[in-house]
Amino acid sequence: MSQDFLEQARTGDDDAFAALVQPLRRELHAHCYRMLGSAHDADDALQEALLRAWRGLTGFEGRSSLRSWLYTVATRVCLDAAESRSRRALPMDLGPASTRTVVDDAPSVETAWLGPYGDLGLTEGTAAPEARYEQREAVELAFVAMLQHLPGNQRAALVLFDVLGFSAGEIATMMDTSPSSVNSALARARAVVSARVPPVSQQRTLRQVGDAQLRETVVTFVRALESGDTDLLVSLLTEDVTWSMPPLPHWYAGLPAVTDFAVRVPLTGCGEWRHSEPISANGQPAVGGYLRQESAGTFQAWSIDVLTLRGPQVCAVTSFIGPEHFVALGLPLTLPPPA
């Protein structure tokens, strides 16, 4: 059937082309996100890649699989995009943690910020038997943030080899280089992985914690924020917890600093909170936070809180501020007042 779609697409049948690429769209989008660190940029890159593939389909001779060819096109689009844009960052990439709470923190518009990613529809396990990383493991915040520190060729080699399971020879063809250059890029990239990515992935942690305990942790986090309960919030946090809020540049590290920030800002200084049901973003537990700053009216989309766990406790809160993240994750922009 895919061969029939291919032949029809080569004659200019755009419906056939859409049917041909549909089974691969989700994984190609995740690939673009890993490469670029932004769901919005991934949207643009995938659209451009599929447009290039559509225009160049007559040149696809079938020497490789359609999947490999589409990954070649998407990777080259992402490398072009990465060369022309600043790398995506989290606040901890820009400087040390703040020693005092900054209550009037202003967004840094000069920084290209890493964004959250909705992992709904990503397959379980690895993309291929040769892959080192699970599909959801490879969109975890620590992993994607690490990728942004790599030059484009190392980023592409690592993702294509360790996440997607392509061989060094296949990657060399995709990137128009030699297998030895691919292996060299892989070695350099893996050294950065060792330095920046925790040895225990969130996927492994979540399996150990279990669904019931995971939901209890998220529900307790929500209850603490909505009720302004400092003790309840602190009971969830590790001693070395961090809290960051891109696009705000300041971030906090350690239980005393995070507690002071939480008391002065989200627990007492923002307004009244409501939250979405627990969701998954970047393969991690998350919730959408909505604020009502007046006594009446709807709650407005404010931040996506992505939690990083160590056991059942929270060792990092990353609050992605901005309604655009809610749209990307399929959450409404407003919530009504509670009944």
Contacts in CASP RR format, 6 or more apart in sequence:
PFRMAT RR
TARGET T0000
AUTHOR 0000-0000-0000
METHOD contacts of the structure
MODEL  1
MSQDFLEQARTGDDDAFAALVQPLRRELHAHCYRMLGSAHDADDALQEAL
LRAWRGLTGFEGRSSLRSWLYTVATRVCLDAAESRSRRALPMDLGPASTR
TVVDDAPSVETAWLGPYGDLGLTEGTAAPEARYEQREAVELAFVAMLQHL
PGNQRAALVLFDVLGFSAGEIATMMDTSPSSVNSALARARAVVSARVPPV
SQQRTLRQVGDAQLRETVVTFVRALESGDTDLLVSLLTEDVTWSMPPLPH
WYAGLPAVTDFAVRVPLTGCGEWRHSEPISANGQPAVGGYLRQESAGTFQ
AWSIDVLTLRGPQVCAVTSFIGPEHFVALGLPLTLPPPA
2 20 0 8 1.000
2 66 0 8 1.000
4 16 0 8 1.000
5 16 0 8 1.000
5 17 0 8 1.000
5 19 0 8 1.000
5 20 0 8 1.000
6 16 0 8 1.000
6 20 0 8 1.000
6 57 0 8 1.000
6 66 0 8 1.000
8 16 0 8 1.000
9 16 0 8 1.000
9 17 0 8 1.000
9 20 0 8 1.000
9 54 0 8 1.000
9 57 0 8 1.000
10 57 0 8 1.000
10 58 0 8 1.000
14 54 0 8 1.000
17 54 0 8 1.000
17 57 0 8 1.000
20 66 0 8 1.000
21 28 0 8 1.000
21 50 0 8 1.000
21 53 0 8 1.000
21 70 0 8 1.000
24 66 0 8 1.000
24 67 0 8 1.000
24 70 0 8 1.000
25 46 0 8 1.000
26 121 0 8 1.000
26 122 0 8 1.000
27 122 0 8 1.000
27 123 0 8 1.000
27 127 0 8 1.000
27 135 0 8 1.000
28 46 0 8 1.000
28 49 0 8 1.000
28 70 0 8 1.000
28 71 0 8 1.000
28 74 0 8 1.000
29 42 0 8 1.000
29 43 0 8 1.000
29 46 0 8 1.000
30 42 0 8 1.000
30 117 0 8 1.000
30 119 0 8 1.000
30 122 0 8 1.000
30 135 0 8 1.000
30 138 0 8 1.000
30 139 0 8 1.000
31 71 0 8 1.000
31 74 0 8 1.000
31 75 0 8 1.000
31 78 0 8 1.000
31 159 0 8 1.000
31 164 0 8 1.000
32 41 0 8 1.000
32 42 0 8 1.000
32 45 0 8 1.000
32 46 0 8 1.000
32 49 0 8 1.000
32 74 0 8 1.000
32 77 0 8 1.000
32 78 0 8 1.000
33 39 0 8 1.000
33 41 0 8 1.000
33 42 0 8 1.000
33 117 0 8 1.000
33 139 0 8 1.000
33 144 0 8 1.000
34 138 0 8 1.000
34 139 0 8 1.000
34 143 0 8 1.000
34 144 0 8 1.000
34 147 0 8 1.000
34 155 0 8 1.000
34 159 0 8 1.000
34 163 0 8 1.000
35 45 0 8 1.000
35 75 0 8 1.000
35 78 0 8 1.000
35 79 0 8 1.000
35 81 0 8 1.000
35 82 0 8 1.000
35 147 0 8 1.000
35 152 0 8 1.000
35 155 0 8 1.000
35 156 0 8 1.000
35 159 0 8 1.000
36 42 0 8 1.000
36 45 0 8 1.000
36 78 0 8 1.000
36 81 0 8 1.000
36 82 0 8 1.000
36 85 0 8 1.000
36 88 0 8 1.000
37 88 0 8 1.000
37 114 0 8 1.000
37 115 0 8 1.000
37 117 0 8 1.000
37 144 0 8 1.000
37 147 0 8 1.000
37 148 0 8 1.000
38 88 0 8 1.000
38 112 0 8 1.000
38 114 0 8 1.000
38 115 0 8 1.000
39 115 0 8 1.000
39 116 0 8 1.000
39 117 0 8 1.000
39 118 0 8 1.000
39 328 0 8 1.000
40 324 0 8 1.000
40 328 0 8 1.000
41 81 0 8 1.000
41 85 0 8 1.000
42 117 0 8 1.000
44 81 0 8 1.000
45 74 0 8 1.000
45 77 0 8 1.000
45 78 0 8 1.000
45 81 0 8 1.000
46 74 0 8 1.000
48 77 0 8 1.000
49 70 0 8 1.000
49 73 0 8 1.000
49 74 0 8 1.000
49 77 0 8 1.000
52 73 0 8 1.000
52 77 0 8 1.000
53 60 0 8 1.000
53 69 0 8 1.000
53 70 0 8 1.000
53 73 0 8 1.000
60 66 0 8 1.000
60 69 0 8 1.000
62 69 0 8 1.000
64 72 0 8 1.000
64 170 0 8 1.000
64 173 0 8 1.000
68 166 0 8 1.000
68 170 0 8 1.000
68 174 0 8 1.000
71 160 0 8 1.000
71 164 0 8 1.000
71 166 0 8 1.000
71 174 0 8 1.000
72 173 0 8 1.000
72 174 0 8 1.000
75 156 0 8 1.000
75 160 0 8 1.000
75 174 0 8 1.000
75 175 0 8 1.000
76 174 0 8 1.000
78 156 0 8 1.000
79 152 0 8 1.000
79 153 0 8 1.000
79 156 0 8 1.000
79 175 0 8 1.000
82 152 0 8 1.000
82 155 0 8 1.000
83 152 0 8 1.000
85 112 0 8 1.000
86 111 0 8 1.000
86 112 0 8 1.000
87 112 0 8 1.000
87 148 0 8 1.000
87 149 0 8 1.000
88 112 0 8 1.000
88 113 0 8 1.000
88 114 0 8 1.000
88 115 0 8 1.000
88 145 0 8 1.000
88 148 0 8 1.000
89 111 0 8 1.000
89 112 0 8 1.000
89 113 0 8 1.000
89 114 0 8 1.000
89 145 0 8 1.000
89 148 0 8 1.000
89 246 0 8 1.000
90 113 0 8 1.000
90 114 0 8 1.000
90 141 0 8 1.000
90 145 0 8 1.000
90 244 0 8 1.000
90 246 0 8 1.000
90 251 0 8 1.000
90 318 0 8 1.000
91 244 0 8 1.000
91 245 0 8 1.000
91 246 0 8 1.000
91 248 0 8 1.000
91 249 0 8 1.000
91 250 0 8 1.000
91 251 0 8 1.000
92 242 0 8 1.000
92 244 0 8 1.000
92 251 0 8 1.000
93 145 0 8 1.000
93 148 0 8 1.000
93 149 0 8 1.000
94 108 0 8 1.000
94 111 0 8 1.000
94 249 0 8 1.000
97 242 0 8 1.000
97 251 0 8 1.000
97 252 0 8 1.000
97 253 0 8 1.000
97 254 0 8 1.000
97 257 0 8 1.000
98 250 0 8 1.000
98 251 0 8 1.000
98 252 0 8 1.000
98 257 0 8 1.000
99 257 0 8 1.000
100 260 0 8 1.000
101 252 0 8 1.000
101 257 0 8 1.000
101 260 0 8 1.000
101 261 0 8 1.000
101 264 0 8 1.000
101 265 0 8 1.000
102 250 0 8 1.000
103 264 0 8 1.000
103 265 0 8 1.000
103 269 0 8 1.000
105 245 0 8 1.000
105 248 0 8 1.000
105 249 0 8 1.000
105 250 0 8 1.000
106 248 0 8 1.000
107 247 0 8 1.000
107 248 0 8 1.000
107 249 0 8 1.000
107 321 0 8 1.000
108 247 0 8 1.000
108 248 0 8 1.000
108 249 0 8 1.000
109 247 0 8 1.000
111 246 0 8 1.000
111 247 0 8 1.000
111 249 0 8 1.000
113 246 0 8 1.000
113 247 0 8 1.000
114 141 0 8 1.000
114 144 0 8 1.000
114 145 0 8 1.000
114 148 0 8 1.000
114 246 0 8 1.000
115 246 0 8 1.000
115 320 0 8 1.000
115 325 0 8 1.000
116 281 0 8 1.000
116 282 0 8 1.000
116 286 0 8 1.000
116 304 0 8 1.000
116 306 0 8 1.000
116 318 0 8 1.000
116 320 0 8 1.000
116 325 0 8 1.000
116 328 0 8 1.000
116 329 0 8 1.000
117 139 0 8 1.000
117 144 0 8 1.000
117 281 0 8 1.000
117 282 0 8 1.000
117 328 0 8 1.000
118 139 0 8 1.000
118 279 0 8 1.000
118 280 0 8 1.000
118 281 0 8 1.000
118 282 0 8 1.000
118 328 0 8 1.000
118 329 0 8 1.000
119 136 0 8 1.000
119 139 0 8 1.000
119 280 0 8 1.000
119 281 0 8 1.000
119 282 0 8 1.000
119 283 0 8 1.000
120 280 0 8 1.000
122 135 0 8 1.000
122 136 0 8 1.000
122 139 0 8 1.000
123 135 0 8 1.000
124 134 0 8 1.000
124 135 0 8 1.000
124 136 0 8 1.000
125 134 0 8 1.000
125 135 0 8 1.000
125 136 0 8 1.000
126 132 0 8 1.000
126 133 0 8 1.000
126 134 0 8 1.000
126 135 0 8 1.000
126 165 0 8 1.000
127 135 0 8 1.000
127 163 0 8 1.000
127 164 0 8 1.000
127 165 0 8 1.000
128 164 0 8 1.000
128 165 0 8 1.000
128 166 0 8 1.000
130 165 0 8 1.000
130 167 0 8 1.000
131 162 0 8 1.000
131 163 0 8 1.000
131 164 0 8 1.000
131 165 0 8 1.000
132 162 0 8 1.000
132 163 0 8 1.000
133 143 0 8 1.000
133 162 0 8 1.000
133 163 0 8 1.000
133 201 0 8 1.000
134 201 0 8 1.000
134 203 0 8 1.000
135 163 0 8 1.000
136 203 0 8 1.000
136 283 0 8 1.000
137 143 0 8 1.000
137 201 0 8 1.000
137 202 0 8 1.000
137 203 0 8 1.000
137 283 0 8 1.000
138 144 0 8 1.000
138 159 0 8 1.000
138 163 0 8 1.000
139 282 0 8 1.000
139 283 0 8 1.000
140 201 0 8 1.000
140 202 0 8 1.000
140 203 0 8 1.000
140 282 0 8 1.000
140 283 0 8 1.000
140 284 0 8 1.000
141 282 0 8 1.000
141 284 0 8 1.000
141 306 0 8 1.000
141 308 0 8 1.000
141 316 0 8 1.000
141 318 0 8 1.000
142 196 0 8 1.000
142 197 0 8 1.000
142 198 0 8 1.000
142 202 0 8 1.000
142 308 0 8 1.000
143 197 0 8 1.000
143 201 0 8 1.000
144 282 0 8 1.000
145 196 0 8 1.000
146 192 0 8 1.000
146 193 0 8 1.000
146 196 0 8 1.000
146 197 0 8 1.000
147 155 0 8 1.000
147 158 0 8 1.000
147 159 0 8 1.000
148 155 0 8 1.000
149 192 0 8 1.000
149 196 0 8 1.000
150 158 0 8 1.000
150 188 0 8 1.000
150 189 0 8 1.000
150 192 0 8 1.000
153 175 0 8 1.000
153 177 0 8 1.000
153 181 0 8 1.000
153 185 0 8 1.000
154 185 0 8 1.000
154 186 0 8 1.000
154 188 0 8 1.000
154 189 0 8 1.000
154 192 0 8 1.000
155 189 0 8 1.000
156 171 0 8 1.000
156 174 0 8 1.000
156 175 0 8 1.000
157 171 0 8 1.000
157 175 0 8 1.000
157 182 0 8 1.000
157 185 0 8 1.000
157 186 0 8 1.000
157 189 0 8 1.000
158 185 0 8 1.000
158 186 0 8 1.000
158 189 0 8 1.000
158 190 0 8 1.000
158 193 0 8 1.000
160 166 0 8 1.000
160 170 0 8 1.000
160 171 0 8 1.000
160 174 0 8 1.000
161 167 0 8 1.000
161 168 0 8 1.000
161 171 0 8 1.000
161 182 0 8 1.000
161 186 0 8 1.000
162 186 0 8 1.000
162 190 0 8 1.000
166 174 0 8 1.000
168 179 0 8 1.000
168 182 0 8 1.000
168 183 0 8 1.000
168 186 0 8 1.000
169 179 0 8 1.000
169 182 0 8 1.000
171 179 0 8 1.000
171 182 0 8 1.000
172 178 0 8 1.000
172 179 0 8 1.000
172 181 0 8 1.000
172 182 0 8 1.000
175 182 0 8 1.000
202 283 0 8 1.000
202 284 0 8 1.000
202 308 0 8 1.000
202 309 0 8 1.000
203 283 0 8 1.000
205 309 0 8 1.000
205 310 0 8 1.000
205 311 0 8 1.000
206 214 0 8 1.000
206 284 0 8 1.000
206 285 0 8 1.000
206 309 0 8 1.000
208 311 0 8 1.000
209 217 0 8 1.000
209 309 0 8 1.000
209 311 0 8 1.000
209 312 0 8 1.000
213 312 0 8 1.000
214 285 0 8 1.000
214 309 0 8 1.000
214 312 0 8 1.000
215 278 0 8 1.000
216 312 0 8 1.000
217 236 0 8 1.000
217 285 0 8 1.000
217 307 0 8 1.000
217 309 0 8 1.000
217 312 0 8 1.000
217 313 0 8 1.000
217 314 0 8 1.000
218 278 0 8 1.000
218 285 0 8 1.000
218 287 0 8 1.000
218 307 0 8 1.000
219 278 0 8 1.000
220 232 0 8 1.000
220 235 0 8 1.000
220 236 0 8 1.000
221 233 0 8 1.000
221 236 0 8 1.000
221 287 0 8 1.000
221 305 0 8 1.000
221 307 0 8 1.000
221 314 0 8 1.000
222 275 0 8 1.000
222 287 0 8 1.000
223 229 0 8 1.000
223 232 0 8 1.000
224 230 0 8 1.000
224 232 0 8 1.000
224 233 0 8 1.000
224 236 0 8 1.000
224 267 0 8 1.000
225 233 0 8 1.000
225 266 0 8 1.000
225 267 0 8 1.000
225 273 0 8 1.000
225 275 0 8 1.000
226 272 0 8 1.000
226 273 0 8 1.000
226 274 0 8 1.000
226 275 0 8 1.000
228 267 0 8 1.000
228 268 0 8 1.000
229 267 0 8 1.000
230 259 0 8 1.000
230 262 0 8 1.000
230 263 0 8 1.000
230 267 0 8 1.000
233 259 0 8 1.000
233 262 0 8 1.000
233 267 0 8 1.000
234 255 0 8 1.000
234 259 0 8 1.000
236 313 0 8 1.000
236 314 0 8 1.000
237 255 0 8 1.000
237 258 0 8 1.000
237 259 0 8 1.000
237 313 0 8 1.000
237 314 0 8 1.000
237 315 0 8 1.000
238 255 0 8 1.000
238 310 0 8 1.000
238 313 0 8 1.000
238 314 0 8 1.000
238 315 0 8 1.000
239 254 0 8 1.000
239 255 0 8 1.000
240 253 0 8 1.000
240 254 0 8 1.000
240 255 0 8 1.000
240 315 0 8 1.000
241 253 0 8 1.000
241 254 0 8 1.000
241 255 0 8 1.000
241 258 0 8 1.000
241 314 0 8 1.000
241 315 0 8 1.000
241 316 0 8 1.000
241 317 0 8 1.000
242 251 0 8 1.000
242 252 0 8 1.000
242 253 0 8 1.000
242 254 0 8 1.000
242 258 0 8 1.000
242 315 0 8 1.000
242 316 0 8 1.000
242 317 0 8 1.000
243 251 0 8 1.000
243 252 0 8 1.000
243 258 0 8 1.000
243 261 0 8 1.000
243 262 0 8 1.000
243 316 0 8 1.000
243 317 0 8 1.000
243 318 0 8 1.000
243 319 0 8 1.000
244 251 0 8 1.000
244 252 0 8 1.000
244 316 0 8 1.000
244 317 0 8 1.000
244 318 0 8 1.000
244 319 0 8 1.000
245 251 0 8 1.000
245 303 0 8 1.000
245 318 0 8 1.000
245 319 0 8 1.000
245 320 0 8 1.000
245 321 0 8 1.000
246 318 0 8 1.000
246 319 0 8 1.000
246 320 0 8 1.000
246 321 0 8 1.000
247 321 0 8 1.000
248 321 0 8 1.000
252 258 0 8 1.000
252 260 0 8 1.000
252 261 0 8 1.000
258 317 0 8 1.000
266 273 0 8 1.000
270 291 0 8 1.000
270 293 0 8 1.000
270 302 0 8 1.000
271 291 0 8 1.000
271 292 0 8 1.000
271 293 0 8 1.000
272 291 0 8 1.000
272 292 0 8 1.000
272 293 0 8 1.000
272 299 0 8 1.000
273 289 0 8 1.000
273 290 0 8 1.000
273 291 0 8 1.000
273 299 0 8 1.000
274 289 0 8 1.000
274 290 0 8 1.000
274 292 0 8 1.000
274 299 0 8 1.000
274 335 0 8 1.000
274 338 0 8 1.000
275 287 0 8 1.000
275 288 0 8 1.000
275 289 0 8 1.000
275 290 0 8 1.000
276 287 0 8 1.000
276 288 0 8 1.000
276 289 0 8 1.000
276 290 0 8 1.000
276 331 0 8 1.000
276 335 0 8 1.000
277 287 0 8 1.000
278 285 0 8 1.000
278 286 0 8 1.000
278 287 0 8 1.000
279 286 0 8 1.000
279 287 0 8 1.000
279 288 0 8 1.000
279 329 0 8 1.000
279 331 0 8 1.000
280 286 0 8 1.000
281 304 0 8 1.000
281 306 0 8 1.000
281 329 0 8 1.000
282 306 0 8 1.000
284 306 0 8 1.000
284 307 0 8 1.000
284 308 0 8 1.000
284 309 0 8 1.000
285 306 0 8 1.000
285 307 0 8 1.000
285 309 0 8 1.000
286 304 0 8 1.000
286 305 0 8 1.000
286 306 0 8 1.000
286 307 0 8 1.000
286 329 0 8 1.000
287 304 0 8 1.000
287 305 0 8 1.000
288 301 0 8 1.000
288 302 0 8 1.000
288 303 0 8 1.000
288 304 0 8 1.000
288 305 0 8 1.000
288 326 0 8 1.000
288 329 0 8 1.000
288 331 0 8 1.000
289 301 0 8 1.000
289 302 0 8 1.000
289 303 0 8 1.000
289 304 0 8 1.000
289 305 0 8 1.000
290 299 0 8 1.000
290 300 0 8 1.000
290 301 0 8 1.000
290 302 0 8 1.000
290 334 0 8 1.000
290 335 0 8 1.000
291 299 0 8 1.000
291 300 0 8 1.000
291 302 0 8 1.000
292 298 0 8 1.000
292 299 0 8 1.000
292 300 0 8 1.000
292 337 0 8 1.000
296 337 0 8 1.000
297 337 0 8 1.000
298 334 0 8 1.000
298 335 0 8 1.000
298 336 0 8 1.000
298 337 0 8 1.000
299 334 0 8 1.000
299 335 0 8 1.000
299 336 0 8 1.000
299 337 0 8 1.000
300 323 0 8 1.000
300 333 0 8 1.000
300 334 0 8 1.000
301 322 0 8 1.000
301 323 0 8 1.000
301 326 0 8 1.000
301 331 0 8 1.000
301 332 0 8 1.000
301 333 0 8 1.000
301 334 0 8 1.000
302 321 0 8 1.000
302 322 0 8 1.000
302 323 0 8 1.000
303 319 0 8 1.000
303 320 0 8 1.000
303 321 0 8 1.000
303 322 0 8 1.000
303 325 0 8 1.000
304 319 0 8 1.000
304 320 0 8 1.000
304 322 0 8 1.000
304 325 0 8 1.000
304 326 0 8 1.000
304 329 0 8 1.000
304 331 0 8 1.000
305 317 0 8 1.000
305 318 0 8 1.000
305 319 0 8 1.000
305 320 0 8 1.000
306 317 0 8 1.000
306 318 0 8 1.000
306 319 0 8 1.000
306 320 0 8 1.000
307 314 0 8 1.000
307 316 0 8 1.000
307 317 0 8 1.000
308 314 0 8 1.000
308 315 0 8 1.000
308 316 0 8 1.000
308 317 0 8 1.000
308 318 0 8 1.000
309 315 0 8 1.000
323 333 0 8 1.000
326 332 0 8 1.000
326 333 0 8 1.000
327 333 0 8 1.000
END
